[in-house]
Amino acid sequence: MNHYVERVVDLTEPAANQIFNLTVEEARARLHSGNPDAVRGIHGSFALIARERKTVRMARSLDRPMRYFLAKRQEGPVLIVAPRIDAIYNWLKSEGLEGQFHPSYTRMVPAHYIVELQLIGCPDPDPTYTRFFTPVAGSLPENLEEIGRAYIGALAEEIAQWLQRVPEQEPVGVCFSGGIDSGSVFLTTYFVMQRLGMSPSRLKAFVLDLGRGPDVEQARAFLDALGLGLFLEPVEADPAALNTDETIQIVEDYKSLDVQSATMAVALCRGIRERYADWKYLLDGDGGDENLKDYPIEENPELTIRSVVNNPMLYQEGWGVGKIKHSLTYSGGLSRSYTRTYAPAHHFGFLGFSPYTRPDVIAMAEAIPFIRLTDYSVEKLYALKGEIVSRGVAAVTGMQMPVFPKRRFQHGAIAQDALRDVLPWQEAEYRRKFLSLYLQGWR
């Protein structure tokens, strides 16, 4: 008599969870319940699986990639869950099941959802999605001072919770450009460290310097204006060493802007690691643009000012689960593209932290009355971020933060004419390279 045996393989690195208010076991029990309010109460960074017989539930925070693949065996299905596509492939290969694999058959758990799957074998079951994070939109008053204080106050609270979990002897680095996001993270971290009685001498602001890029001078001007120039540490790298093939292998994606940004992150992380063999903790400002809806709308033909301000968390989650434009393989928005930050840091052995991705900070951003403040004006929307963040930093820290025009990571680390020479822009080329990792028998 054949026994039907379903199996779950957890490759999610449970030790990588950074949960502030619960043990991993307690957090997993909340997921096991299937109660979205209970899962919303998990504070920190997590990628969790809970199983009850044939029912498997998965959930993750925005800053933790999480994928799954359902393979078939004669004795029953096996669900493999991992942060990376290659981890799934390598496990299948070790079991002689790689013939079932294609990277597009893997599925990304979308951030902020409980994904429930039944291990019933053939035909493959459809997952169900239950949202556990639903912030209220537009609930704050039309007062930029109050909005800024609330937004940066939430940021400071997240940074404080994280800092108190960092061993007191460990140094703390901020991936820094002098822009609004990294600048506000650095100043808030500096302030919180002092408030908690921690020595700010542990802090550094790392800026990538590939030659002739404007970020180094911007970063220096930012910190010098506040008398904090001693914290700046440029990390020089050779533009000729930039390698998008390596980046694609690390981030497992092919979106042009994300690949280019991640290539800079690889260069910065490699430079820090070569200089400091034991450095572990890094903060960054990823998620700040998404929260304040600060992307050039005119560069994306799919977007209008109305779609941006009327769709909750559009930049964090894409068009949303269940929509035609939602990719099962890659999710959407920052839920997809956060690998540009997570994967390079993880690859070089850093424990990264992006406080702007935390739900309580996102909730405060979603509470901003964008429609009333902008009246659907693109120019007013673009002006909001600098106003809100600088006022908030002043209200919370007492420091007057310099505000410079928005610039992408890859455009600040190297002159744009040089960027075109070292990084191709064709997404189709990046896609072919990614698929070739498997089609040519990589590993």
Secondary structure, DSSP 8 states (H G I E B T S, - for coil): ------EEEE-S-GGG-EESSS-HHHHHHHHHHT-HHHHHT--EE-EEEEEETTEEEEEE-TTS--EEEEE--TT--EEEEESSHHHHHHHHHHTT-GGG--GGG-EE--TTEEEEEE---SS----EEEE-----TT-S-S-HHHHHHHHHHHHHHHHHHHHTTS-TTS-EEEE--SSHHHHHHHHHHHHHHHHTT--GGGEEEEEEE-SB-THHHHHHHHHHTTT-GGGEEEEE--GGG--HHHHHHHH----HHHHHHHHHHHHHHHHHHHH-TT--EEE--TTHHHHTT-S-GGG-TT--HHHHHHSTTHHHHTT-TTSTT-BTTTBSHHHHHTHHHHHHHHHTT-EEE-GGGSHHHHHHHHTS-HHHHHTT-HHHHHHHHHHHHHHHHHHHH-----------HHHHSB-HHHHHHHS---HHHHHHHHHHHHHTT--
